[in-house]
Each structure stands twice: as C-alpha cells, then as structure tokens.
Amino acid sequence: YKNEVLPKARSDAYETVKKAEAYKASTVAQAESDTAVFSAVYQEYLAAPSITRRRLLIETLQDVLGNSGRVVISDTNSDVVKMLDLSGALADAETSAAVLEGGDAK
C-alpha cells in the first residue's frame, strides 16, 4: 500500500506545485502588461488630458454599445428623440466624436 500511495501523492504534489507556478507566472505577466498599458495611457494623458479623456470615453462607449443594436437618446431640452442605429458597421471614432459633441453623424 505504501509503495503505491506515496509515489502517487508525490506526483500529485509535484503537479500541483507546477500548476501553481504556471499560474503565478501568467498572473505576473498579465499584471506587468496591464501596468505597461496604464503607464502608456498615463503618459498620453499628461501630454494632452482633454484629448486622452475624450478618446477613452469614445473607446469605452464603443466597447459598451458595440453589441447593443440601437440606442435611444432623450434630451430634456428638446422634443426630439434621437436614435442611433448601431446594428451596422461600428461607427468610427470620428463619427462617435461628432455624436458626442451634438453634431451630425454623416
């Protein structure tokens, strides 16, 4: 019994340790990657805060609204209800910026 169970237990322990080390390496690599991306965006923000803020807003809206189909925009100062049809090709950043500024998305 001892000769059967002990090698199996050692093998399982070794496998568990290797999986943990691989997970650690993966997690550290992901964290370093995220840190590098954040640092790059922060440097852009320091150079041009308003442009970077707008770009981040547009990118976030594209991610959030990308699969939504249609978006209805209600303005309390107007009787006009605006509808954005996002079911076609995703609007590019220029069109998104025009819509955010209240312009026409041509």
N, C-alpha and C positions, 0 to 999 in steps of 0.2 A: 504494500500500500504506500509506504513512504517513498519508494523508488518511482512510483507513478505520479503521486500528487505533487511532490516537491519540484520536479522539473517543470511540470505544467504551471505551477504557481510562479516560479521564476520567469518563465516565458511570458505569462500574462503581465507580470510586474514590469518586465522589460518593455513589452509592447505599450503598456500604459504610459510609461515614462517617455518613450519615443513620441507617442501621440501628443503628450503634454508639451514636449519641447518643440514639436512642429507647430502646435497651436500658438505657443509663445512667440516663435519666430514670425508667424503670419500676423499676429496681433501687433507686434512691434513694427513690422514693415508697414502695415496699414496706418498705424499712428504716425510714423515718420512721413509717409506720403501725405496724409491729411495735414500735417504740420507744414510741409513744404508748400502745399496749395494755399493754405491760410496765409503763410508769410508772403507769398507772391501777390495775393489779392490785397493784403495789407499794404504792401509797398505801392501798388497801384492806387490804393485809397489815399495814401499820404501824398502822392503826386497830384491826384485830381479827385477830391472827395465827392463832389456832386455827380461827376460822370460815373464813377465807380458805384455809387449808391443807385443811380438810375439803371446801370447795367445789371446789377444784382437783382433789382426789382423786376426788370424785364425777364431775366433768366428764370427767376422764381415763378413768375406768372406763367411762363411757357411750360415749366415743369408741372405746375398745379393744374392749369387749364388745358393742357395739351390733349387730354382724353375726354374732355367734358362735352364736346359737341357744340352746344350753343350756350352763350352767356347773355343774360338779360341785365341791362344796366338801367336803373331807375334814378332819375335826377329829381330831387325835391323842388328845384327851382324852375323846372320845365315840365310841360305836359307830354313831352316826347319820351317815349320809351325806346331805348336803343337796344339792338340785338346784334351780337357778334356771332357769326356763323363760323365756328372753328372746326367744322367737320371735314373741310377740305384740307389742303396742304397747310401746315402750320405757318402762321404769319411770321415774316422775318422780323428782325429786331427793329428795323426802320418803321415798319407798319405798326408794330407794338408801341414804339415811342410816340408815333403820331396819335394813336388812340389814347394813350395815357395823358397826352397834352391836350386832349379835347379836339384834335384835328380829325380830318377825314382819313380813313384807311383806304387809299386808292391803289 
